[in-house]
Amino acid sequence: MTGTGLVQFDDWVDLYAARVETMRSSAVRDLFAAASRSDIISLSGGMPDIRKLNMQEVAAVAAEAILEEGVAGLQYGDTQGRTQTKELICSLMTDLSINITPDDLTITTGAQQALDLLAKTFINPGDLIITEGPTYLGALQAFSAYQPEVLVIDMDQDGLRTDILAAELAKLGKRQAKYLYTIPDFNNPAGVTMSLERRHELLRLSHEYGFVIIEDDPYGRLRFEGETLPRLRELDDQVVYLGTVSKMFAPGLRTGWVIAPLPIRQKINLVKQGTDLCGSALCQVIVEHYFNNTDWRTTLNSMIEKYRERRDAMLAALAEFFPAEASWTHPAGGFFVWVTLPEYLDTAQLLNVALEKGVTFVPGDGCYPASSGKGKNTMRIAFCYEEAEAIREAIQRLAMVIEERMELYRAFESAAAL
């Protein structure tokens, strides 16, 4: 019986859709229970530090939203979202030099829903899509439900390798990829940013080979250093752009948006009607009041300064404690550092030992399609939530776990050589 701890046999196994068999649970969601323990330092979750929000101000905004909007905030709404919310988002996008009208976008239940809607709109089983490698594990989850073939293109410090992409596209012949999914700014999980030259080359390839570009931009405003680069959508209005308030305000409000050419957006809206009818009008109203009636930029800038401090603490601790055989990225913004260990190490196995030492991270193989076999010696570590002192302690503990496993391997190799 459920909840008793006993094994329950699945009497419905023959009834499930084949797509369920291809789906994997999110490594981050699976780690949430462990990360909530008081003795654990979590480097796994990409959670914005909303503890920095003024909760009295947020409470006042929520009360105003309900009292001023009345019934409208508690009623069904338009599938595409409230006009007032879309007008707000248009004004937010002007900060990024992306000029749109409310008719160019649809409000979604977080950018995560947009990923699912796009996959449902474009993918038939066996269709080819392209992602960066590594990529956002939540995107892989959303896409895998529709059973595509995923072509993974490696990245380096300048983002997606467009030279590799061009070579792979040339090999495909008449077979066409449906879309390419990318996080150009402070990639999740790698932390790297796509160079301007590669942005232009990616757009050129998309027109030459006829695939859609999906640009996911949850972290782009969280820059610590360096020059802001134009979004792909700014450079080309055929790009499908995903945004969210999760990293600017509060992920719990699950308010995101998709900007797309009209024919694509019409299909998304049709799919969305069958998914949720409409998003939460109340959440949209609260978002409107927060961004219209508070000094949200100052609050966000204070968060960014904290993230910068924690990023610096993580990079310093990695340089001090991690073995010389390890390498890692140096993000100019966002939430994550990507670590590569010697090939003989498996970070999924290391995680169990790390949990015993009081640290969590995300094993890198979850950031690749299951069939790729890639990422086993990599990990994603997040600096967004824990304080700098805790990050330093976590990296030191993690380094001990890695060193112990490396010593065990060296001992085994020495014994095998005798």
VOGU-3710 file (C-alpha; in Angstrom, 3 decimals, decimal comma):
1> mtgtglvqfd> 0,000/0,000/0,000  1,151/3,539/-0,653  2,946/5,187/2,252  3,681/1,959/4,148  7,175/1,505/2,747  6,134/-1,768/1,073  6,836/-2,453/-2,574  3,724/-1,896/-4,666  3,363/-3,843/-7,895  2,233/-1,830/-10,894
11> dwvdlyaarv> -0,948/-3,383/-12,243  -1,137/-0,743/-14,987  2,304/-1,220/-16,547  0,822/-2,427/-19,858  -1,397/0,647/-20,133  1,188/3,436/-20,000  2,257/5,306/-23,118  5,633/4,336/-24,547  6,856/7,918/-24,045  6,875/7,457/-20,254
21> etmrssavrd> 9,588/4,821/-20,607  11,954/7,398/-22,119  11,510/9,943/-19,325  14,020/10,403/-16,507  13,419/11,996/-13,142  15,197/15,318/-12,588  18,381/14,886/-10,579  17,729/18,273/-8,962  14,174/17,376/-7,889  15,424/14,066/-6,497
31> lfaaasrsdi> 18,012/15,929/-4,412  15,582/18,452/-2,913  14,687/16,218/0,047  18,336/15,664/0,914  19,203/19,325/0,367  16,560/20,403/2,880  18,388/18,660/5,730  20,067/21,061/8,147  23,377/19,192/7,943  23,592/19,447/4,136
41> islsggmpdi> 25,268/22,219/2,159  23,491/22,234/-1,184  25,410/22,983/-4,346  22,727/21,264/-6,420  19,673/23,488/-6,766  19,614/26,539/-9,039  17,424/28,449/-6,621  17,452/32,249/-6,635  18,103/33,668/-3,187  14,667/35,146/-2,610
51> rklnmqevaa> 15,593/35,538/1,066  16,924/38,911/-0,113  13,428/40,072/-1,023  11,662/42,514/1,287  8,823/40,231/2,376  6,755/43,064/3,825  6,952/44,764/0,444  5,990/41,555/-1,336  3,069/41,057/1,037  1,885/44,603/0,381
61> vaaeaileeg> 2,168/44,061/-3,370  0,121/40,856/-3,144  -2,560/42,556/-1,049  -2,737/45,489/-3,455  -3,007/43,138/-6,390  -5,983/41,324/-4,893  -7,765/44,393/-3,556  -7,285/46,543/-6,656  -7,905/43,871/-9,288  -10,773/42,254/-7,423
71> vaglqygdtq> -12,464/39,331/-9,118  -10,261/39,560/-12,235  -7,325/38,048/-10,389  -9,351/35,054/-9,234  -11,204/34,316/-12,467  -10,321/32,364/-15,611  -8,249/34,395/-18,031  -7,075/34,494/-21,613  -4,965/31,530/-22,751  -2,322/33,977/-23,961
81> grtqtkelic> -2,202/35,849/-20,652  -3,453/39,150/-19,301  -2,954/42,123/-21,610  -1,555/44,158/-18,701  1,040/41,479/-17,946  2,064/41,292/-21,577  2,429/45,082/-21,681  4,683/44,874/-18,629  6,837/42,217/-20,266  7,166/44,350/-23,384
91> slmtdlsini> 8,601/47,120/-21,218  10,987/44,672/-19,514  12,194/43,459/-22,896  13,131/46,973/-23,988  15,933/46,755/-21,397  17,373/44,030/-23,645  16,828/46,035/-26,857  14,075/43,630/-27,885  11,122/45,665/-29,132  7,848/43,760/-29,203
101> tpddltittg> 4,133/44,314/-28,753  1,736/42,305/-26,559  0,646/40,431/-29,694  4,149/38,921/-30,005  4,092/36,878/-26,804  2,212/34,339/-24,720  2,380/34,061/-20,926  3,313/30,580/-19,729  3,498/28,793/-16,396  7,196/29,461/-16,096
111> aqqaldllak> 9,560/29,059/-19,033  9,439/25,330/-18,272  5,902/25,100/-19,633  7,046/26,889/-22,766  9,618/24,127/-23,342  6,891/21,508/-23,136  4,534/23,470/-25,391  7,240/23,915/-28,019  8,154/20,234/-27,903  4,503/19,265/-28,242
121> tfinpgdlii> 4,134/21,696/-31,138  7,167/20,557/-33,131  8,218/16,995/-32,285  6,948/13,751/-33,722  8,580/10,543/-32,438  11,966/10,147/-34,086  12,295/13,778/-35,170  15,721/15,355/-34,836  16,375/18,259/-32,471  19,678/19,825/-31,440
131> tegptylgal> 20,940/20,883/-28,016  24,152/22,127/-26,515  26,174/19,628/-24,561  25,754/19,858/-21,636  22,320/21,443/-21,455  19,507/22,198/-19,031  18,228/18,900/-17,653  14,667/20,266/-17,372  14,677/20,898/-21,117  15,781/17,322/-21,771
141> qafsayqpev> 12,900/16,166/-19,578  10,390/18,267/-21,487  11,677/17,159/-24,877  12,087/13,457/-24,068  8,345/12,987/-23,520  7,856/13,435/-27,271  10,581/10,919/-28,189  12,923/12,909/-30,427  16,418/11,997/-31,502  18,748/14,518/-29,873
151> lvidmdqdgl> 21,930/15,696/-31,576  24,300/17,082/-28,925  26,821/19,758/-29,930  29,767/20,303/-27,598  30,598/23,666/-26,037  33,793/25,391/-24,961  34,480/28,643/-23,111  32,820/30,583/-25,973  29,640/28,548/-25,938  28,207/26,249/-28,579
161> rtdilaaela> 30,800/25,052/-31,116  29,260/26,337/-34,330  32,054/24,705/-36,334  30,966/21,290/-35,039  27,320/22,203/-35,642  28,056/23,170/-39,256  29,864/19,884/-39,861  27,035/17,841/-38,341  24,374/19,687/-40,312  26,277/19,056/-43,534
171> klgkrqakyl> 26,240/15,308/-42,775  22,468/15,188/-42,362  21,706/15,589/-46,021  17,976/15,835/-46,627  17,107/15,097/-43,011  16,093/18,325/-41,273  16,433/19,211/-37,610  13,241/20,718/-36,170  14,903/23,114/-33,736  18,029/23,945/-31,782
181> ytipdfnnpa> 17,727/24,742/-28,078  20,319/27,045/-26,520  21,005/29,064/-23,364  23,504/31,580/-24,793  24,050/33,626/-21,627  25,537/31,867/-18,560  24,448/28,455/-19,730  22,801/26,043/-17,324  24,743/23,930/-16,414  28,083/25,023/-17,914
191> gvtmslerrh> 28,042/28,712/-16,951  29,619/29,764/-20,276  28,430/32,496/-22,633  28,201/32,251/-26,410  30,493/34,696/-28,199  29,066/37,335/-30,536  30,769/35,730/-33,543  29,132/32,389/-32,799  25,738/34,025/-32,290  25,888/35,404/-35,806
201> ellrlsheyg> 27,118/32,072/-37,189  24,332/30,170/-35,422  21,724/32,468/-36,935  23,285/32,025/-40,372  23,155/28,242/-40,048  19,530/28,327/-38,902  18,535/30,099/-42,114  20,702/27,902/-44,311  19,352/24,636/-42,885  15,837/25,739/-41,947
211> fviieddpyg> 15,688/24,945/-38,224  14,111/27,048/-35,481  16,289/28,507/-32,720  14,847/28,419/-29,197  16,715/30,895/-26,988  16,212/30,329/-23,257  17,247/33,385/-21,232  16,626/32,879/-17,494  20,035/34,191/-16,352  20,908/36,908/-18,859
221> rlrfegetlp> 20,295/39,798/-16,462  22,557/38,232/-13,828  25,858/39,496/-15,246  28,762/40,106/-12,856  31,386/41,312/-15,292  32,150/41,829/-18,971  30,205/43,242/-21,885  26,520/42,487/-22,371  25,984/40,731/-25,679  22,864/41,072/-27,833
231> rlrelddqvv> 20,296/38,330/-27,422  19,723/36,140/-30,436  16,169/37,472/-30,575  17,533/41,031/-30,844  19,629/39,972/-33,830  16,874/37,988/-35,556  13,119/38,220/-34,984  12,632/34,647/-36,221  14,189/33,361/-32,977  11,810/31,925/-30,367
241> ylgtvskmfa> 12,691/33,564/-27,042  11,827/32,281/-23,552  11,813/34,528/-20,491  10,821/34,243/-16,840  10,448/36,282/-13,655  11,885/33,394/-11,624  15,403/34,842/-11,356  14,219/38,472/-11,274  11,512/38,091/-8,640  10,045/34,781/-7,468
251> pglrtgwvia> 10,020/31,306/-9,054  6,991/30,310/-6,985  4,787/32,577/-9,089  5,553/30,393/-12,138  5,297/33,244/-14,612  7,224/33,056/-17,858  6,701/33,946/-21,494  7,449/32,876/-25,033  8,065/35,352/-27,849  7,688/33,805/-31,286
261> plpirqkinl> 6,708/34,546/-34,883  2,923/34,626/-35,274  2,458/31,220/-36,986  4,459/29,455/-34,271  2,710/31,319/-31,495  -0,711/30,473/-32,883  0,182/26,785/-32,681  1,547/27,227/-29,144  -1,682/28,907/-28,050  -3,722/26,080/-29,514
271> vkqgtdlcgs> -1,637/23,496/-27,650  -1,803/25,535/-24,457  -5,599/25,527/-24,473  -5,519/21,771/-24,052  -2,832/21,947/-21,383  -4,126/24,434/-18,805  -6,807/26,605/-20,483  -5,026/29,625/-19,024  -2,305/30,518/-16,568  -2,891/31,940/-13,100
281> alcqvivehy> -4,379/35,400/-13,397  -3,573/36,037/-9,721  0,124/35,331/-10,217  0,173/37,613/-13,246  -1,498/40,410/-11,278  1,064/40,104/-8,481  3,890/40,223/-11,036  2,396/43,379/-12,567  2,184/45,145/-9,224  5,677/44,117/-8,155
291> fnntdwrttl> 7,422/45,388/-11,276  5,248/48,497/-11,607  5,159/49,576/-7,957  8,506/48,642/-6,372  12,178/49,487/-6,841  12,810/45,984/-8,190  16,010/46,948/-10,012  17,739/47,894/-6,770  16,624/44,624/-5,188  17,857/42,626/-8,170
301> nsmiekyrer> 21,192/44,436/-8,192  21,694/43,563/-4,522  21,025/39,925/-5,368  23,530/40,064/-8,227  26,198/41,414/-5,895  25,583/38,475/-3,567  25,804/36,011/-6,441  29,079/37,603/-7,540  30,511/37,262/-4,026  29,503/33,600/-3,904
311> rdamlaalae> 30,850/32,910/-7,393  34,192/34,373/-6,319  34,168/32,253/-3,158  33,496/29,098/-5,172  36,205/29,767/-7,741  38,726/30,575/-5,007  37,860/27,399/-3,103  38,109/25,267/-6,250  41,575/26,676/-6,941  42,646/26,009/-3,336
321> ffpaeaswth> 41,187/22,547/-2,703  40,443/20,698/-5,950  43,075/18,398/-7,494  45,226/19,580/-10,380  43,558/17,000/-12,637  40,222/18,832/-12,365  39,118/21,774/-14,497  36,134/24,108/-14,317  34,412/26,992/-16,042  34,638/30,634/-14,956
331> paggffvwvt> 31,150/32,116/-15,407  30,712/35,862/-15,855  27,192/35,598/-14,448  24,351/33,229/-13,695  24,285/30,455/-11,089  26,589/27,598/-12,080  30,118/26,264/-12,432  30,789/23,120/-14,484  33,536/20,836/-13,231  35,331/18,181/-15,264
341> lpeyldtaql> 37,184/15,415/-13,404  39,455/12,635/-14,692  37,601/10,293/-17,049  37,818/7,321/-14,708  35,628/9,029/-12,100  31,829/8,703/-12,090  30,171/11,647/-10,352  26,885/9,759/-9,888  28,819/7,336/-7,693  30,639/10,189/-5,954
351> lnvalekgvt> 27,319/11,787/-5,023  26,427/9,089/-2,501  29,724/9,602/-0,688  29,379/13,387/-0,899  25,948/13,181/0,738  27,541/11,350/3,652  29,980/14,282/3,913  27,069/16,758/3,859  27,296/18,112/0,288  25,048/17,813/-2,762
361> fvpgdgcypa> 25,750/18,551/-6,428  24,249/17,520/-9,771  26,039/14,685/-11,608  26,810/15,772/-15,146  25,362/12,792/-16,995  21,859/14,096/-16,276  22,661/17,122/-18,439  22,983/14,944/-21,547  20,475/12,619/-23,233  20,551/9,216/-21,567
371> ssgkgkntmr> 21,640/7,555/-24,807  24,716/9,767/-25,223  26,816/8,175/-22,491  28,417/11,576/-21,888  29,072/13,589/-18,755  29,860/10,792/-16,300  33,020/12,528/-15,044  31,428/15,976/-14,748  29,276/17,849/-12,237  27,241/21,023/-11,930
381> iafcyeeaea> 27,790/23,027/-8,756  25,613/26,022/-7,916  26,785/29,118/-6,053  23,450/30,956/-5,998  21,966/29,996/-2,646  24,531/29,132/0,009  26,595/31,847/1,706  30,260/32,234/0,775  31,545/30,577/3,961  29,323/27,532/3,422
391> ireaiqrlam> 30,407/27,299/-0,220  34,066/27,199/0,808  33,331/24,437/3,333  31,315/22,456/0,774  34,087/22,626/-1,827  36,637/21,478/0,735  34,446/18,485/1,676  33,845/17,666/-1,969  37,564/17,848/-2,723  38,212/15,287/0,014
401> vieermelyr> 35,681/12,907/-1,547  37,296/13,290/-4,968  40,838/12,861/-3,637  39,849/9,693/-1,780  38,362/8,178/-4,933  41,404/9,200/-6,985  43,745/7,596/-4,427  41,688/4,408/-4,566  41,968/4,357/-8,359  45,713/4,948/-8,262
411> afesaaal> 46,129/2,135/-5,735  44,118/-0,196/-7,960  46,187/0,758/-11,004  49,426/0,164/-9,110  48,250/-3,259/-7,924  47,158/-4,208/-11,449  50,588/-3,288/-12,814  52,390/-5,725/-10,449
//
